[in-house]
């Protein structure tokens, strides 16, 4: 019998944090899971740690591949997954021990395509921790939830929800090498193809670890700038032939403005004039409508 839940864990040089991550998964109170660990060409001791855990737990499936980036690491895990539901977990984060049990129970009770949940943001250097955005409401259509995320009332992170594996059969695509903004592109597609999205009201179930060395917070460079400029276009291109496209223009504008603001907040002044003009052009029709 296939497992009920596949936990997909992409791993790239996170040996110092990987044991805590894997410990949190193998000890889940919900045992009917498979644990797909994708070693994306790590050059540290991550492969040795993965092999040691796989020797002890037959539920662990190991995929070794050359480094192609986070998007394709997740893609490899999804292609190997057999569970009814999929949960994506980064190799340097960890779960509460009853997380999968609570999420699966909620998904089955409500026949949800996606179950979103609260998590904590743990800042390692300062020792501070804060809870994620509290999502208003318990049930959403796909466009309602897309709007909530676009206007920062929910989260893009693929690790913030459990979802049905069958969603990928709709033609979900991945952009190779996209790291910054990969979650936005993937989540947009999964949300769009979801008919029923439920929010689990619970304690935080995931510890999202924030370090200076993470993909999001490491030194800014040309590659990250290109990713940030790219992902709003990928989202727009995905939606442009959908019947809901015309009704989602404010949401798409908000995503583009957030991307531009991210670049400016990183002191990426190379494109500052263009980014500022673009954001102003997006906001101008909204302001005019409001005033009239």
GITA-V888639 format. One record per backbone hydrogen bond with DSSP energy under -1.0 kcal/mol. CO is the residue of the C=O (numbers start at 1). NH is the residue of the N-H. E is the energy in kcal/mol with one decimal. If there is no record, write none. Layout:
CO,NH,E + CO,NH,E
//
This chain:
4,85,-2.1 + 5,34,-2.1 + 6,87,-2.7 + 7,36,-2.8 + 8,89,-2.7 + 9,38,-2.5 + 10,91,-1.2 + 11,40,-2.8 + 14,17,-1.5 + 14,18,-1.8 + 17,21,-1.5 + 18,22,-2.8 + 19,23,-2.8 + 20,24,-1.7 + 22,26,-2.7 + 23,27,-1.3 + 25,28,-1.7 + 31,33,-2.7 + 32,4,-1.1 + 32,5,-1.3 + 34,7,-2.9 + 35,61,-3.0 + 36,9,-3.3 + 37,63,-2.7 + 38,11,-3.1 + 39,41,-1.5 + 39,65,-2.3 + 45,49,-1.9 + 46,50,-2.6 + 47,51,-2.4 + 48,52,-2.0 + 49,53,-2.1 + 50,54,-2.5 + 51,55,-1.8 + 53,57,-1.5 + 57,60,-1.7 + 59,35,-2.6 + 61,37,-2.8 + 63,39,-2.9 + 69,73,-1.7 + 70,74,-2.4 + 71,75,-2.0 + 72,76,-2.2 + 73,77,-1.7 + 74,78,-2.6 + 75,79,-2.3 + 76,80,-1.1 + 77,81,-1.0 + 84,165,-2.5 + 85,6,-2.8 + 86,163,-2.1 + 87,8,-2.7 + 90,93,-1.8 + 94,207,-3.1 + 96,99,-1.8 + 97,29,-2.6 + 98,102,-2.2 + 99,103,-2.3 + 100,104,-2.8 + 101,105,-2.2 + 102,106,-1.9 + 103,107,-2.4 + 104,108,-2.5 + 105,109,-2.4 + 106,110,-1.8 + 107,112,-1.8 + 113,164,-2.2 + 114,198,-2.7 + 115,162,-2.4 + 116,200,-3.1 + 118,205,-2.6 + 119,132,-2.5 + 120,208,-3.0 + 121,130,-1.9 + 122,210,-2.7 + 123,127,-2.1 + 128,123,-3.0 + 130,121,-3.5 + 138,199,-2.2 + 140,197,-2.0 + 141,145,-2.1 + 142,146,-2.3 + 143,147,-2.2 + 144,148,-1.9 + 145,149,-2.4 + 146,150,-2.6 + 147,151,-1.9 + 148,153,-3.5 + 149,152,-2.1 + 157,160,-1.9 + 160,117,-1.6 + 162,115,-2.8 + 163,86,-3.5 + 164,167,-1.2 + 165,168,-1.7 + 166,169,-1.3 + 167,170,-1.6 + 168,171,-1.6 + 175,178,-2.0 + 179,182,-1.1 + 181,185,-1.9 + 182,186,-2.5 + 183,187,-2.8 + 184,188,-2.1 + 185,189,-1.5 + 186,190,-2.4 + 187,191,-3.0 + 188,192,-2.2 + 189,193,-1.9 + 191,194,-1.4 + 196,113,-2.1 + 196,114,-1.4 + 197,140,-2.4 + 198,116,-2.6 + 205,96,-2.7 + 206,120,-3.0 + 207,94,-1.5 + 208,122,-2.6 + 210,124,-1.5 + 211,214,-1.4 + 214,218,-1.8 + 221,225,-2.0 + 222,226,-2.3 + 223,227,-2.2 + 224,228,-2.4 + 225,229,-2.0 + 226,230,-1.8 + 227,231,-2.6 + 230,234,-1.9 + 231,235,-2.2 + 232,236,-2.4 + 233,237,-2.8 + 234,238,-2.0 + 235,239,-1.8 + 236,240,-1.8 + 239,242,-2.4 + 242,245,-1.7 + 245,248,-1.6 + 248,252,-2.4 + 249,253,-2.4 + 250,254,-2.3 + 251,255,-2.1 + 252,256,-2.0 + 253,257,-2.5 + 254,258,-2.5 + 255,259,-2.0 + 256,260,-2.5 + 257,261,-2.9 + 258,262,-2.0 + 259,263,-2.0 + 260,264,-2.2 + 261,265,-2.7 + 262,266,-1.3 + 263,268,-2.3 + 264,267,-1.7 + 267,269,-1.5 + 269,272,-1.1 + 271,275,-2.9 + 272,276,-2.7 + 273,277,-2.2 + 274,278,-2.4 + 275,279,-2.5 + 276,280,-2.2 + 277,281,-2.3 + 278,282,-1.8 + 279,283,-2.3 + 280,284,-2.2 + 283,287,-2.6 + 284,288,-2.5 + 285,289,-2.2 + 286,290,-2.1 + 287,291,-2.2 + 288,292,-1.7
//
